Amino acid sequence: MNEKSYAEMTEQELQDEIRKLREKARKAEQLGIVNEYAVYERKALMAEAYLIDPKTIVPGEMYRINGAPGEFFKVEYLKGRFAWGYRLGGERYEEALPISILAPMKVGK
């Protein structure tokens, strides 16, 4: 197996990979294969995380969660391409989210 990891890919290779994964996800969705769709979507989000500079995610800051309107995430710390922290409201359990799904609170950024 000579597949590159996301960390080894160039920006162009990552964008090509994301496009391929999203296409596979779209086909799985059309065929009604929900679990396969979810796997490809998660892989695409992970690949997207490698296009984002982790330094742009600041511990202690609050972020919106893409795809989850009205949900907010407080980042405690970063580990690799994951932000660890808590969602606002509800149960306060620690979870890790790929940095690709975090959006700044300030709209227009």
C-alpha positions in Angstrom: 0.0 0.0 0.0 1.7 3.2 -1.2 -1.1 5.7 -0.4 0.0 9.0 1.0 -1.3 10.2 4.3 -3.2 13.5 4.3 -0.2 15.1 6.1 2.1 14.1 3.2 -0.2 15.5 0.4 0.2 18.9 -1.3 -2.7 21.3 -1.2 -3.7 20.3 -4.8 -3.6 16.6 -3.9 -5.8 17.3 -0.9 -8.3 19.2 -3.0 -8.4 16.4 -5.5 -8.9 13.8 -2.7 -11.7 15.9 -1.2 -13.4 16.1 -4.6 -13.2 12.3 -5.1 -14.5 11.6 -1.5 -17.4 14.0 -1.9 -18.3 12.4 -5.3 -18.2 8.9 -3.7 -20.4 10.3 -0.8 -22.9 11.8 -3.3 -23.1 8.4 -5.1 -23.6 6.5 -1.9 -26.3 9.0 -0.8 -28.1 8.5 -4.2 -27.9 4.7 -3.7 -29.3 5.1 -0.1 -26.1 3.7 1.5 -26.2 5.9 4.5 -23.2 4.4 6.4 -21.0 4.6 3.3 -22.0 8.2 2.8 -21.1 9.1 6.4 -17.7 7.5 6.0 -16.8 9.4 2.9 -18.1 12.7 4.4 -15.9 12.2 7.5 -12.9 11.4 5.4 -13.5 14.6 3.3 -13.7 16.6 6.6 -10.4 15.1 7.8 -8.7 15.9 4.4 -10.0 19.5 4.7 -8.5 19.8 8.1 -5.1 19.5 6.5 -5.8 22.6 4.4 -6.3 24.7 7.6 -3.5 26.1 9.6 -4.0 24.9 13.2 -2.6 28.2 14.4 -5.8 29.8 13.3 -7.8 27.9 15.9 -7.2 29.6 19.3 -7.7 27.7 22.6 -10.1 29.5 24.9 -12.1 30.8 21.9 -15.6 30.0 20.9 -16.4 28.7 17.3 -19.5 28.0 15.3 -19.9 24.4 14.1 -20.4 24.1 10.3 -23.4 22.0 9.5 -24.9 22.5 13.0 -26.7 25.9 13.0 -26.9 27.4 16.5 -24.3 25.1 18.0 -21.1 26.5 19.4 -17.9 24.9 20.5 -15.4 26.2 23.0 -11.8 25.0 22.2 -9.8 23.9 25.2 -6.7 22.6 23.3 -5.5 21.3 19.9 -4.0 17.9 19.2 -3.0 17.4 15.6 -5.9 18.4 13.4 -8.5 18.1 16.1 -9.8 20.7 18.5 -10.7 19.3 21.9 -13.4 21.1 23.9 -17.1 21.4 24.7 -20.3 22.2 22.9 -22.2 25.0 24.6 -25.4 23.9 26.5 -26.4 20.3 27.2 -24.0 17.8 28.6 -20.5 19.1 29.2 -18.5 16.2 27.9 -15.2 16.7 26.2 -15.1 15.8 22.5 -12.7 16.3 19.5 -13.8 17.9 16.3 -11.8 18.2 13.1 -10.7 21.8 12.8 -12.2 21.9 9.3 -15.8 22.1 10.8 -15.0 25.1 13.0 -15.9 28.6 11.9 -15.1 31.9 13.6 -17.8 33.5 15.6 -17.4 36.7 13.7 -19.4 36.4 10.5 -17.6 37.7 7.4 -14.2 36.1 8.3 
